[in-house]
């Protein structure tokens, strides 16, 4: 049973929402973050990446940097740039990108549900990345970036989503600089609030789509506060984390492609011959965007090839059957000696949003080999999480990204 609650958000005034809203903190490196904050000083990125307020050589993990984030956030609240909702409610968050619409419910999800595996993960987290967000959330006394969750389609929630979207006016309606439209509606009817909460309470599984580090950090802040709280009830604000929950029918996972620095001492001919032991290899005269499972593109020596996995390397296993696993288990590990893709400097990952041209560019610049992948399906993600398993690194790429700064959950 998932405990997904309404909450009273801090959110930006309507007239400044488009300036405040920002892409997630981990989309940028430090240099890019500084440039973005310089371009738009009101951007929430200044709070999410507070090192932008210090000289470049300053230690971005120092106590003063996190305290700066706290001070900026609460100053903006005091100044009225952010307003506090009068009562707990849910929010409808709609994003439109390239004509495709995804709509989710903004709410607070239970830390206990994460701990009890009602909210399921599909990838591991890195301690260093966790530590940064733990310190940020704890110092700011607020969660500022939502975790991207998904659930299986539910008719009660669908009816409310459609009715609210079609019969009420949005409190926000704006386009970001990359032409993604964001609209936000408030769901404050007591009847709807009860119906949504009951619908989620009837679910035994919610899934993390994106934001594993933010989620793990929220859980560890809650644990820390429980231990120091003389009266922990399991029902306090820190026991819940900011999230946006999307029905599976609304989501699209993009391809997450691979580029490789060298052929592990093999000539191109030797490498292709080894590939042919596991795949059908067809030379193509144009870039290869895979059209089905177990098919992938390969770019080598300025040429594209279409690879189709032989039946004997396909699998019904939740993890081994993923296309990224087929590549890893039959090419990257045995042929290229890349067994730890998360840490091996010979491999890099390119989100599908960048297009196949980026794979060609990288091969002409600093790599020699690229693979274009067929996207992981959302139900493959569910299957891996339900099995208590983990996906290989960089298996999923979700677009559009959820904006930070539109909803803040104070602890």
Secondary structure, DSSP 8 states (H G I E B T S, - for coil): ---EE-B--EEE-TTTHHHH-B--GGGS-HHHHHHHHHH-TT-THHHHTGGGGS-TTS-TTSHHHHHHHHHHHHHHHHTTSEEE-SS-BEEEEEEEETTEEEEEEEEEEEHHHHHTTSEE--S---HHHHHHHHHHHHHHTEE-S-EEEEE---HHHHHHHHHHHHHS--SEEEE-TTS-EEEEEEE--HHHHHHHHHHHHT-S-EEEEE-HHHHHHHHHHHHHHHHH-TT--S-SGGGEEEEEEEEGGG--EE-EEEEES--TT--HHHHHHHHHTTEEEEEESS-----STTEEEEEETTEEEEEEE-GGG---STTTTSHHHHHIIIIITTTT----TTT-TTEEEEEGGG-HHHHHHHHHHT-SEEEE-----HHHHHHHHHTT----SS--EESS---BSS-BEE-
